[in-house]
Amino acid sequence: ILNVALPTLVGELDASGSELQWIVDAYVLVFAGLLLVMGSLGDKFGRKLALYAGFVIFGVASLLAAYSGSSDMLIASRALMGVGGALIMPATLSILVNVFPREERARAIAIWAATAGIGVPLGPVAGGWLLDHFWWGSIFLVNIPIIAAAMLAGWWLVPESRDEHAPAIDWLGGLLSIAALATLLYAIIEAPNEGWTDPLTLGAFGLSALLLAAFLAWERRNPEPMLKLEFFRDARFSAGAAAISLVFFALFGSIFILTQYLQFVLGYTPLEAGLRMLPVAVGIGMGTGLSTRLVPRVGTRLAVAFGLTIVSGGLLFASTLGQDSGYLMVASLFLILGFGMGNAMAPATDAIMGAIP
């Protein structure tokens, strides 16, 4: 929902290109850095408890974001939203695997993946409508009734579960992982402003490499690591994680640019731009539906490879877009990316969940 509002934030908060990236990435940075720690907390103290704590933090952060008076405050609010998201996301998958038996899990994960994927284009549509009728902060306030509905439904529908043998929380591993990610993202986002060979940029890249090496060394030595590195010896886990990383790398990187392309270059309003992103939802729905029939016939590996190939073709197609390309090419691109993502995401997630306890 935020992406379609980026051009509006340029005018309302006088946000620079670098600040726009931080507004988007502050959430992802904290989310990714804390994901393993919060997953461990959910296993140890209760996944439903983690889910509800995440809802509350996400709701409070949404209120703060809605009434931010500057780019810096919005960036900080988005970071706090990342804390809530890091509690919510692993709890959803842990609860799903706990509730559904193995024979039903692949279908349940496919529905989970489709729901998550369809949220990608529905967010800009909702955001565009809100921006046309209200002020920009409404794109964050809309989270509140959704959270309230989820908490009300979860009270009856979601059982509590925990891992009775959960290891101690690896706080140092969590700090090292988020520090490594933070410095890496800082280097990537600020490099266009500072220069790719600037000492500050090179120093940030070097520091991120050192922090990542320290994280891996600590996880290897720690008897109760946050991330068991031997998981990556299982091809299903490592290939599935790589596939999902590549899919989201492609999708969200494209959407960050294309929402601005639709408004700044093609001249659409936020609502018009949001509606024109709906082919992503159509493609994801088609791809996810096909994947549930494809995996039993050709196997997970070929199904994921097929999806990644489609995404790659979409990115190659995206490189041909220009000022005079028109919407038909953009719609085709959204459809291709969504279809490839739908085919890759569900079987890759199921492979990961089946590879580890």
TORKOL-4160 file (C-alpha; in steps of 0.2 Angstrom, whole numbers, padded with zeros to 4 digits, m for minus):
357
<pt num="1" X="0000" Y="0000" Z="0000"/>
<pt num="2" X="0015" Y="0012" Z="0003"/>
<pt num="3" X="0022" Y="0010" Z="m0015"/>
<pt num="4" X="0008" Y="0019" Z="m0023"/>
<pt num="5" X="0010" Y="0034" Z="m0011"/>
<pt num="6" X="0028" Y="0037" Z="m0014"/>
<pt num="7" X="0025" Y="0051" Z="m0027"/>
<pt num="8" X="0013" Y="0059" Z="m0015"/>
<pt num="9" X="0026" Y="0058" Z="m0001"/>
<pt num="10" X="0038" Y="0068" Z="m0012"/>
<pt num="11" X="0026" Y="0082" Z="m0012"/>
<pt num="12" X="0019" Y="0081" Z="0005"/>
<pt num="13" X="0035" Y="0077" Z="0015"/>
<pt num="14" X="0048" Y="0084" Z="0003"/>
<pt num="15" X="0056" Y="0066" Z="0003"/>
<pt num="16" X="0071" Y="0063" Z="m0008"/>
<pt num="17" X="0074" Y="0048" Z="m0018"/>
<pt num="18" X="0086" Y="0041" Z="m0004"/>
<pt num="19" X="0072" Y="0045" Z="0009"/>
<pt num="20" X="0059" Y="0036" Z="m0001"/>
<pt num="21" X="0070" Y="0020" Z="m0001"/>
<pt num="22" X="0073" Y="0021" Z="0018"/>
<pt num="23" X="0054" Y="0023" Z="0020"/>
<pt num="24" X="0051" Y="0007" Z="0011"/>
<pt num="25" X="0066" Y="m0002" Z="0017"/>
<pt num="26" X="0066" Y="0003" Z="0036"/>
<pt num="27" X="0052" Y="m0010" Z="0038"/>
<pt num="28" X="0061" Y="m0023" Z="0028"/>
<pt num="29" X="0077" Y="m0021" Z="0037"/>
<pt num="30" X="0070" Y="m0023" Z="0054"/>
<pt num="31" X="0058" Y="m0036" Z="0049"/>
<pt num="32" X="0072" Y="m0047" Z="0041"/>
<pt num="33" X="0085" Y="m0044" Z="0055"/>
<pt num="34" X="0072" Y="m0049" Z="0069"/>
<pt num="35" X="0063" Y="m0063" Z="0060"/>
<pt num="36" X="0074" Y="m0077" Z="0067"/>
<pt num="37" X="0074" Y="m0070" Z="0085"/>
<pt num="38" X="0055" Y="m0067" Z="0085"/>
<pt num="39" X="0052" Y="m0084" Z="0078"/>
<pt num="40" X="0062" Y="m0091" Z="0092"/>
<pt num="41" X="0052" Y="m0081" Z="0105"/>
<pt num="42" X="0036" Y="m0088" Z="0097"/>
<pt num="43" X="0042" Y="m0106" Z="0099"/>
<pt num="44" X="0047" Y="m0103" Z="0117"/>
<pt num="45" X="0033" Y="m0093" Z="0124"/>
<pt num="46" X="0018" Y="m0097" Z="0112"/>
<pt num="47" X="0015" Y="m0093" Z="0094"/>
<pt num="48" X="m0002" Y="m0086" Z="0096"/>
<pt num="49" X="0005" Y="m0074" Z="0109"/>
<pt num="50" X="0018" Y="m0069" Z="0097"/>
<pt num="51" X="0005" Y="m0066" Z="0084"/>
<pt num="52" X="m0005" Y="m0055" Z="0095"/>
<pt num="53" X="0010" Y="m0045" Z="0101"/>
<pt num="54" X="0014" Y="m0042" Z="0083"/>
<pt num="55" X="m0003" Y="m0036" Z="0079"/>
<pt num="56" X="m0002" Y="m0023" Z="0094"/>
<pt num="57" X="0015" Y="m0017" Z="0089"/>
<pt num="58" X="0010" Y="m0016" Z="0071"/>
<pt num="59" X="m0006" Y="m0006" Z="0075"/>
<pt num="60" X="0003" Y="0006" Z="0086"/>
<pt num="61" X="0017" Y="0009" Z="0073"/>
<pt num="62" X="0003" Y="0012" Z="0060"/>
<pt num="63" X="m0005" Y="0026" Z="0070"/>
<pt num="64" X="0012" Y="0034" Z="0072"/>
<pt num="65" X="0016" Y="0032" Z="0054"/>
<pt num="66" X="m0001" Y="0040" Z="0049"/>
<pt num="67" X="0003" Y="0056" Z="0059"/>
<pt num="68" X="0021" Y="0057" Z="0055"/>
<pt num="69" X="0026" Y="0075" Z="0051"/>
<pt num="70" X="0043" Y="0072" Z="0043"/>
<pt num="71" X="0052" Y="0058" Z="0033"/>
<pt num="72" X="0063" Y="0054" Z="0048"/>
<pt num="73" X="0047" Y="0051" Z="0059"/>
<pt num="74" X="0039" Y="0040" Z="0045"/>
<pt num="75" X="0055" Y="0030" Z="0043"/>
<pt num="76" X="0056" Y="0027" Z="0062"/>
<pt num="77" X="0038" Y="0022" Z="0062"/>
<pt num="78" X="0040" Y="0010" Z="0048"/>
<pt num="79" X="0055" Y="0002" Z="0057"/>
<pt num="80" X="0043" Y="m0001" Z="0072"/>
<pt num="81" X="0031" Y="m0009" Z="0060"/>
<pt num="82" X="0045" Y="m0021" Z="0055"/>
<pt num="83" X="0046" Y="m0027" Z="0073"/>
<pt num="84" X="0027" Y="m0031" Z="0073"/>
<pt num="85" X="0029" Y="m0039" Z="0056"/>
<pt num="86" X="0044" Y="m0050" Z="0062"/>
<pt num="87" X="0032" Y="m0057" Z="0076"/>
<pt num="88" X="0018" Y="m0060" Z="0065"/>
<pt num="89" X="0025" Y="m0068" Z="0049"/>
<pt num="90" X="0034" Y="m0083" Z="0057"/>
<pt num="91" X="0020" Y="m0086" Z="0069"/>
<pt num="92" X="0008" Y="m0088" Z="0054"/>
<pt num="93" X="0018" Y="m0102" Z="0046"/>
<pt num="94" X="0022" Y="m0111" Z="0063"/>
<pt num="95" X="0003" Y="m0111" Z="0067"/>
<pt num="96" X="m0001" Y="m0117" Z="0050"/>
<pt num="97" X="0011" Y="m0131" Z="0050"/>
<pt num="98" X="0005" Y="m0135" Z="0068"/>
<pt num="99" X="m0014" Y="m0135" Z="0063"/>
<pt num="100" X="m0013" Y="m0145" Z="0046"/>
<pt num="101" X="m0007" Y="m0163" Z="0044"/>
<pt num="102" X="0006" Y="m0166" Z="0031"/>
<pt num="103" X="m0006" Y="m0172" Z="0018"/>
<pt num="104" X="m0016" Y="m0155" Z="0019"/>
<pt num="105" X="m0001" Y="m0144" Z="0022"/>
<pt num="106" X="0004" Y="m0141" Z="0004"/>
<pt num="107" X="m0013" Y="m0134" Z="m0001"/>
<pt num="108" X="m0014" Y="m0124" Z="0015"/>
<pt num="109" X="0003" Y="m0116" Z="0011"/>
<pt num="110" X="m0002" Y="m0113" Z="m0007"/>
<pt num="111" X="m0017" Y="m0103" Z="0000"/>
<pt num="112" X="m0006" Y="m0094" Z="0012"/>
<pt num="113" X="0006" Y="m0089" Z="m0002"/>
<pt num="114" X="m0008" Y="m0084" Z="m0013"/>
<pt num="115" X="m0016" Y="m0073" Z="0000"/>
<pt num="116" X="0001" Y="m0065" Z="0004"/>
<pt num="117" X="0005" Y="m0063" Z="m0015"/>
<pt num="118" X="m0012" Y="m0055" Z="m0019"/>
<pt num="119" X="m0010" Y="m0042" Z="m0005"/>
<pt num="120" X="0004" Y="m0035" Z="m0016"/>
<pt num="121" X="m0007" Y="m0028" Z="m0030"/>
<pt num="122" X="m0022" Y="m0025" Z="m0018"/>
<pt num="123" X="m0012" Y="m0014" Z="m0007"/>
<pt num="124" X="m0009" Y="m0001" Z="m0021"/>
<pt num="125" X="m0028" Y="m0001" Z="m0026"/>
<pt num="126" X="m0033" Y="0002" Z="m0008"/>
<pt num="127" X="m0019" Y="0015" Z="m0007"/>
<pt num="128" X="m0024" Y="0024" Z="m0023"/>
<pt num="129" X="m0043" Y="0025" Z="m0017"/>
<pt num="130" X="m0038" Y="0032" Z="0000"/>
<pt num="131" X="m0026" Y="0045" Z="m0008"/>
<pt num="132" X="m0040" Y="0050" Z="m0019"/>
<pt num="133" X="m0052" Y="0053" Z="m0005"/>
<pt num="134" X="m0042" Y="0056" Z="0011"/>
<pt num="135" X="m0024" Y="0062" Z="0016"/>
<pt num="136" X="m0009" Y="0051" Z="0014"/>
<pt num="137" X="m0009" Y="0045" Z="0032"/>
<pt num="138" X="m0025" Y="0035" Z="0029"/>
<pt num="139" X="m0015" Y="0022" Z="0020"/>
<pt num="140" X="m0008" Y="0017" Z="0037"/>
<pt num="141" X="m0024" Y="0019" Z="0047"/>
<pt num="142" X="m0032" Y="0006" Z="0036"/>
<pt num="143" X="m0022" Y="m0007" Z="0045"/>
<pt num="144" X="m0031" Y="m0004" Z="0061"/>
<pt num="145" X="m0048" Y="m0012" Z="0057"/>
<pt num="146" X="m0039" Y="m0026" Z="0048"/>
<pt num="147" X="m0029" Y="m0030" Z="0064"/>
<pt num="148" X="m0044" Y="m0029" Z="0075"/>
<pt num="149" X="m0053" Y="m0041" Z="0063"/>
<pt num="150" X="m0038" Y="m0053" Z="0063"/>
<pt num="151" X="m0037" Y="m0052" Z="0082"/>
<pt num="152" X="m0056" Y="m0056" Z="0084"/>
<pt num="153" X="m0056" Y="m0070" Z="0072"/>
<pt num="154" X="m0040" Y="m0077" Z="0079"/>
<pt num="155" X="m0047" Y="m0078" Z="0097"/>
<pt num="156" X="m0058" Y="m0092" Z="0092"/>
<pt num="157" X="m0049" Y="m0100" Z="0077"/>
<pt num="158" X="m0030" Y="m0100" Z="0081"/>
<pt num="159" X="m0025" Y="m0113" Z="0094"/>
<pt num="160" X="m0010" Y="m0109" Z="0106"/>
<pt num="161" X="0006" Y="m0119" Z="0103"/>
<pt num="162" X="0024" Y="m0119" Z="0108"/>
<pt num="163" X="0040" Y="m0129" Z="0106"/>
<pt num="164" X="0043" Y="m0137" Z="0123"/>
<pt num="165" X="0061" Y="m0140" Z="0119"/>
<pt num="166" X="0064" Y="m0123" Z="0111"/>
<pt num="167" X="0083" Y="m0117" Z="0114"/>
<pt num="168" X="0088" Y="m0101" Z="0123"/>
<pt num="169" X="0086" Y="m0085" Z="0113"/>
<pt num="170" X="0102" Y="m0081" Z="0103"/>
<pt num="171" X="0102" Y="m0062" Z="0106"/>
<pt num="172" X="0120" Y="m0059" Z="0100"/>
<pt num="173" X="0116" Y="m0068" Z="0084"/>
<pt num="174" X="0101" Y="m0057" Z="0082"/>
<pt num="175" X="0111" Y="m0041" Z="0084"/>
<pt num="176" X="0124" Y="m0047" Z="0072"/>
<pt num="177" X="0112" Y="m0051" Z="0059"/>
<pt num="178" X="0102" Y="m0035" Z="0059"/>
<pt num="179" X="0119" Y="m0025" Z="0060"/>
<pt num="180" X="0125" Y="m0034" Z="0045"/>
<pt num="181" X="0109" Y="m0031" Z="0035"/>
<pt num="182" X="0108" Y="m0013" Z="0041"/>
<pt num="183" X="0126" Y="m0008" Z="0035"/>
<pt num="184" X="0123" Y="m0018" Z="0019"/>
<pt num="185" X="0107" Y="m0009" Z="0015"/>
<pt num="186" X="0115" Y="0008" Z="0020"/>
<pt num="187" X="0129" Y="0005" Z="0007"/>
<pt num="188" X="0117" Y="0000" Z="m0007"/>
<pt num="189" X="0104" Y="0015" Z="m0004"/>
<pt num="190" X="0117" Y="0028" Z="m0001"/>
<pt num="191" X="0129" Y="0023" Z="m0014"/>
<pt num="192" X="0120" Y="0033" Z="m0028"/>
<pt num="193" X="0122" Y="0049" Z="m0018"/>
<pt num="194" X="0139" Y="0046" Z="m0011"/>
<pt num="195" X="0147" Y="0037" Z="m0026"/>
<pt num="196" X="0150" Y="0018" Z="m0027"/>
<pt num="197" X="0169" Y="0021" Z="m0024"/>
<pt num="198" X="0167" Y="0033" Z="m0010"/>
<pt num="199" X="0176" Y="0028" Z="0006"/>
<pt num="200" X="0160" Y="0029" Z="0016"/>
<pt num="201" X="0151" Y="0017" Z="0004"/>
<pt num="202" X="0166" Y="0005" Z="0003"/>
<pt num="203" X="0168" Y="0005" Z="0022"/>
<pt num="204" X="0150" Y="0001" Z="0024"/>
<pt num="205" X="0151" Y="m0014" Z="0012"/>
<pt num="206" X="0167" Y="m0020" Z="0021"/>
<pt num="207" X="0159" Y="m0018" Z="0038"/>
<pt num="208" X="0143" Y="m0028" Z="0033"/>
<pt num="209" X="0155" Y="m0042" Z="0026"/>
<pt num="210" X="0164" Y="m0042" Z="0043"/>
<pt num="211" X="0148" Y="m0042" Z="0053"/>
<pt num="212" X="0141" Y="m0056" Z="0042"/>
<pt num="213" X="0157" Y="m0066" Z="0045"/>
<pt num="214" X="0155" Y="m0063" Z="0064"/>
<pt num="215" X="0137" Y="m0069" Z="0063"/>
<pt num="216" X="0141" Y="m0085" Z="0054"/>
<pt num="217" X="0156" Y="m0088" Z="0066"/>
<pt num="218" X="0145" Y="m0086" Z="0081"/>
<pt num="219" X="0131" Y="m0097" Z="0075"/>
<pt num="220" X="0144" Y="m0110" Z="0071"/>
<pt num="221" X="0151" Y="m0109" Z="0089"/>
<pt num="222" X="0135" Y="m0107" Z="0098"/>
<pt num="223" X="0128" Y="m0123" Z="0105"/>
<pt num="224" X="0110" Y="m0116" Z="0103"/>
<pt num="225" X="0111" Y="m0105" Z="0088"/>
<pt num="226" X="0097" Y="m0094" Z="0081"/>
<pt num="227" X="0100" Y="m0101" Z="0064"/>
<pt num="228" X="0107" Y="m0119" Z="0062"/>
<pt num="229" X="0119" Y="m0118" Z="0047"/>
<pt num="230" X="0117" Y="m0136" Z="0044"/>
<pt num="231" X="0100" Y="m0133" Z="0037"/>
<pt num="232" X="0108" Y="m0126" Z="0022"/>
<pt num="233" X="0116" Y="m0143" Z="0018"/>
<pt num="234" X="0098" Y="m0149" Z="0014"/>
<pt num="235" X="0095" Y="m0144" Z="m0005"/>
<pt num="236" X="0077" Y="m0142" Z="m0002"/>
<pt num="237" X="0080" Y="m0129" Z="0011"/>
<pt num="238" X="0094" Y="m0119" Z="0003"/>
<pt num="239" X="0086" Y="m0120" Z="m0014"/>
<pt num="240" X="0069" Y="m0115" Z="m0008"/>
<pt num="241" X="0076" Y="m0100" Z="0002"/>
<pt num="242" X="0086" Y="m0094" Z="m0013"/>
<pt num="243" X="0070" Y="m0096" Z="m0024"/>
<pt num="244" X="0059" Y="m0086" Z="m0013"/>
<pt num="245" X="0073" Y="m0073" Z="m0010"/>
<pt num="246" X="0075" Y="m0071" Z="m0029"/>
<pt num="247" X="0056" Y="m0070" Z="m0032"/>
<pt num="248" X="0053" Y="m0056" Z="m0020"/>
<pt num="249" X="0069" Y="m0047" Z="m0025"/>
<pt num="250" X="0062" Y="m0046" Z="m0043"/>
<pt num="251" X="0044" Y="m0042" Z="m0038"/>
<pt num="252" X="0046" Y="m0028" Z="m0025"/>
<pt num="253" X="0061" Y="m0021" Z="m0034"/>
<pt num="254" X="0050" Y="m0019" Z="m0050"/>
<pt num="255" X="0035" Y="m0013" Z="m0040"/>
<pt num="256" X="0045" Y="0001" Z="m0032"/>
<pt num="257" X="0050" Y="0008" Z="m0049"/>
<pt num="258" X="0034" Y="0004" Z="m0059"/>
<pt num="259" X="0022" Y="0013" Z="m0046"/>
<pt num="260" X="0032" Y="0029" Z="m0049"/>
<pt num="261" X="0033" Y="0025" Z="m0068"/>
<pt num="262" X="0014" Y="0024" Z="m0069"/>
<pt num="263" X="0012" Y="0041" Z="m0061"/>
<pt num="264" X="0027" Y="0051" Z="m0066"/>
<pt num="265" X="0029" Y="0045" Z="m0083"/>
<pt num="266" X="0012" Y="0039" Z="m0089"/>
<pt num="267" X="0002" Y="0052" Z="m0079"/>
<pt num="268" X="m0010" Y="0041" Z="m0069"/>
<pt num="269" X="m0018" Y="0046" Z="m0052"/>
<pt num="270" X="m0013" Y="0035" Z="m0037"/>
<pt num="271" X="m0030" Y="0026" Z="m0039"/>
<pt num="272" X="m0028" Y="0023" Z="m0058"/>
<pt num="273" X="m0010" Y="0017" Z="m0055"/>
<pt num="274" X="m0016" Y="0005" Z="m0041"/>
<pt num="275" X="m0030" Y="m0002" Z="m0052"/>
<pt num="276" X="m0018" Y="m0005" Z="m0066"/>
<pt num="277" X="m0007" Y="m0016" Z="m0055"/>
<pt num="278" X="m0021" Y="m0029" Z="m0053"/>
<pt num="279" X="m0014" Y="m0040" Z="m0067"/>
<pt num="280" X="m0001" Y="m0045" Z="m0053"/>
<pt num="281" X="m0015" Y="m0052" Z="m0043"/>
<pt num="282" X="m0022" Y="m0061" Z="m0058"/>
<pt num="283" X="m0005" Y="m0069" Z="m0062"/>
<pt num="284" X="m0002" Y="m0074" Z="m0044"/>
<pt num="285" X="m0019" Y="m0083" Z="m0043"/>
<pt num="286" X="m0016" Y="m0092" Z="m0060"/>
<pt num="287" X="0002" Y="m0097" Z="m0055"/>
<pt num="288" X="m0002" Y="m0103" Z="m0037"/>
<pt num="289" X="m0017" Y="m0113" Z="m0044"/>
<pt num="290" X="m0006" Y="m0121" Z="m0058"/>
<pt num="291" X="0008" Y="m0125" Z="m0045"/>
<pt num="292" X="m0003" Y="m0136" Z="m0035"/>
<pt num="293" X="m0006" Y="m0147" Z="m0050"/>
<pt num="294" X="0011" Y="m0145" Z="m0057"/>
<pt num="295" X="0021" Y="m0151" Z="m0041"/>
<pt num="296" X="0013" Y="m0169" Z="m0041"/>
<pt num="297" X="0017" Y="m0171" Z="m0059"/>
<pt num="298" X="0034" Y="m0164" Z="m0061"/>
<pt num="299" X="0041" Y="m0162" Z="m0044"/>
<pt num="300" X="0045" Y="m0147" Z="m0033"/>
<pt num="301" X="0061" Y="m0143" Z="m0041"/>
<pt num="302" X="0055" Y="m0142" Z="m0059"/>
<pt num="303" X="0039" Y="m0132" Z="m0053"/>
<pt num="304" X="0050" Y="m0119" Z="m0044"/>
<pt num="305" X="0062" Y="m0118" Z="m0059"/>
<pt num="306" X="0048" Y="m0115" Z="m0071"/>
<pt num="307" X="0042" Y="m0101" Z="m0060"/>
<pt num="308" X="0059" Y="m0093" Z="m0059"/>
<pt num="309" X="0061" Y="m0094" Z="m0078"/>
<pt num="310" X="0045" Y="m0085" Z="m0080"/>
<pt num="311" X="0050" Y="m0071" Z="m0068"/>
<pt num="312" X="0067" Y="m0070" Z="m0077"/>
<pt num="313" X="0058" Y="m0068" Z="m0093"/>
<pt num="314" X="0047" Y="m0054" Z="m0086"/>
<pt num="315" X="0062" Y="m0045" Z="m0080"/>
<pt num="316" X="0070" Y="m0046" Z="m0097"/>
<pt num="317" X="0054" Y="m0039" Z="m0104"/>
<pt num="318" X="0054" Y="m0025" Z="m0091"/>
<pt num="319" X="0071" Y="m0019" Z="m0097"/>
<pt num="320" X="0063" Y="m0014" Z="m0114"/>
<pt num="321" X="0050" Y="m0002" Z="m0106"/>
<pt num="322" X="0053" Y="0016" Z="m0111"/>
<pt num="323" X="0044" Y="0033" Z="m0110"/>
<pt num="324" X="0032" Y="0028" Z="m0124"/>
<pt num="325" X="0029" Y="0010" Z="m0120"/>
<pt num="326" X="0011" Y="0013" Z="m0114"/>
<pt num="327" X="0001" Y="0003" Z="m0101"/>
<pt num="328" X="m0002" Y="m0013" Z="m0112"/>
<pt num="329" X="0016" Y="m0018" Z="m0110"/>
<pt num="330" X="0016" Y="m0014" Z="m0091"/>
<pt num="331" X="0000" Y="m0024" Z="m0089"/>
<pt num="332" X="0009" Y="m0039" Z="m0098"/>
<pt num="333" X="0024" Y="m0037" Z="m0087"/>
<pt num="334" X="0013" Y="m0037" Z="m0071"/>
<pt num="335" X="0004" Y="m0053" Z="m0077"/>
<pt num="336" X="0021" Y="m0062" Z="m0081"/>
<pt num="337" X="0029" Y="m0057" Z="m0065"/>
<pt num="338" X="0014" Y="m0063" Z="m0055"/>
<pt num="339" X="0012" Y="m0079" Z="m0064"/>
<pt num="340" X="0030" Y="m0083" Z="m0061"/>
<pt num="341" X="0029" Y="m0079" Z="m0043"/>
<pt num="342" X="0014" Y="m0089" Z="m0040"/>
<pt num="343" X="0022" Y="m0104" Z="m0048"/>
<pt num="344" X="0038" Y="m0103" Z="m0038"/>
<pt num="345" X="0033" Y="m0096" Z="m0021"/>
<pt num="346" X="0021" Y="m0110" Z="m0014"/>
<pt num="347" X="0031" Y="m0125" Z="m0019"/>
<pt num="348" X="0047" Y="m0117" Z="m0013"/>
<pt num="349" X="0039" Y="m0113" Z="0004"/>
<pt num="350" X="0032" Y="m0130" Z="0006"/>
<pt num="351" X="0049" Y="m0137" Z="0002"/>
<pt num="352" X="0057" Y="m0127" Z="0016"/>
<pt num="353" X="0044" Y="m0132" Z="0028"/>
<pt num="354" X="0046" Y="m0150" Z="0024"/>
<pt num="355" X="0065" Y="m0150" Z="0025"/>
<pt num="356" X="0066" Y="m0145" Z="0043"/>
<pt num="357" X="0058" Y="m0149" Z="0060"/>
